[in-house]
Amino acid sequence: MIAAKAPPDGYTVLFYSAPLWVAPLMRSTVPWNPVRDFAPVTLAVNSPNILVVHPSLPVKSVKELIALAKAKPGEFNYGSGSPKARRWSAARQPRWLPPSNPRWRGGAS
């Protein structure tokens, strides 16, 4: 909130990531508007998305994973560990990805 309410004089800088932009989509109200209250200045970090599977799955590529999921509908779930998971829903997730994202116990649950 300090950065959101600071005067736009260049003396207050905020380093933040996806939650700044995702929080307004996940909650009915947040005390900031990412478009109105902040102005991007530079890209400081690039954080890639990764896809991992259990080593017991007989796949060696995304293409093989998609083929396996299509061949066995309803047998796979996906788990997510960050706000990036909302991107699947926002993008109407790929048809091969199962619609269920069960809540797993862990740091992100």
C-alpha positions in Angstrom: 0.0 0.0 0.0 2.9 2.4 0.6 3.9 2.2 -3.1 0.3 2.5 -4.3 -0.3 5.6 -2.2 3.1 7.2 -2.8 3.3 10.3 -5.0 4.4 9.5 -8.5 7.7 11.3 -8.1 10.1 8.4 -8.8 11.3 8.1 -5.2 9.3 5.0 -4.3 10.1 1.9 -6.3 8.3 -1.5 -5.9 9.7 -4.8 -7.0 6.8 -7.2 -7.3 5.6 -10.2 -9.3 2.4 -11.9 -10.5 0.4 -11.6 -7.3 0.2 -7.8 -7.8 -1.8 -8.4 -11.0 -3.5 -11.7 -10.1 -4.9 -10.7 -6.7 -7.6 -8.4 -8.1 -8.8 -11.4 -10.2 -8.8 -13.8 -7.2 -10.4 -11.5 -4.6 -13.5 -9.3 -4.8 -11.7 -6.3 -3.5 -8.0 -5.3 -3.0 -6.9 -1.9 -2.0 -5.1 -1.2 -5.3 -5.7 -1.1 -9.0 -2.6 -2.5 -10.8 -3.2 -0.4 -13.9 -4.2 2.8 -12.2 -1.8 2.7 -9.2 1.4 1.4 -10.8 3.5 2.2 -13.9 5.9 -0.4 -15.2 9.5 0.9 -15.5 11.6 -2.1 -16.4 11.7 -5.9 -16.5 14.0 -6.9 -13.7 13.4 -10.6 -13.6 12.0 -13.2 -16.0 10.3 -16.1 -14.2 9.6 -19.1 -16.4 6.7 -21.5 -16.0 7.6 -25.1 -15.7 5.7 -28.3 -16.2 6.8 -31.4 -14.2 5.4 -34.9 -14.1 6.0 -37.9 -11.8 9.0 -40.0 -13.1 6.8 -43.1 -13.3 4.8 -41.6 -16.2 5.9 -43.1 -19.5 6.4 -39.8 -21.2 9.5 -37.9 -22.3 7.9 -34.8 -23.9 4.9 -32.6 -23.7 3.6 -34.1 -26.9 3.7 -37.6 -25.3 2.0 -36.2 -22.1 -0.8 -34.8 -24.2 -1.2 -38.0 -26.1 -1.3 -40.0 -22.8 -3.9 -37.6 -21.2 -6.1 -37.8 -24.3 -5.9 -41.6 -24.3 -7.0 -41.8 -20.7 -9.6 -39.1 -20.1 -10.5 -38.6 -16.4 -7.4 -40.4 -15.1 -5.2 -37.3 -14.6 -5.3 -34.3 -12.3 -3.0 -31.4 -12.2 -1.7 -29.5 -9.1 -0.5 -26.0 -9.0 1.7 -24.2 -6.5 1.2 -20.5 -7.3 -1.1 -17.8 -8.6 0.1 -18.8 -12.1 -2.4 -21.6 -11.8 -5.2 -19.1 -12.4 -3.8 -18.7 -15.9 -5.0 -22.1 -16.8 -8.6 -21.1 -15.9 -8.3 -17.7 -17.5 -7.1 -19.3 -20.7 -9.9 -21.9 -20.6 -7.1 -24.5 -20.2 -6.1 -26.8 -23.0 -8.7 -29.5 -23.9 -6.3 -32.3 -23.0 -5.8 -31.0 -19.5 -8.3 -32.4 -16.9 -10.7 -29.8 -15.5 -10.0 -30.8 -11.9 -7.3 -29.1 -9.8 -7.6 -30.7 -6.4 -6.3 -28.8 -3.4 -3.0 -30.5 -2.3 -1.5 -30.1 1.1 1.6 -28.0 1.0 2.8 -24.4 1.1 0.4 -23.2 -1.5 -2.7 -24.8 -0.1 
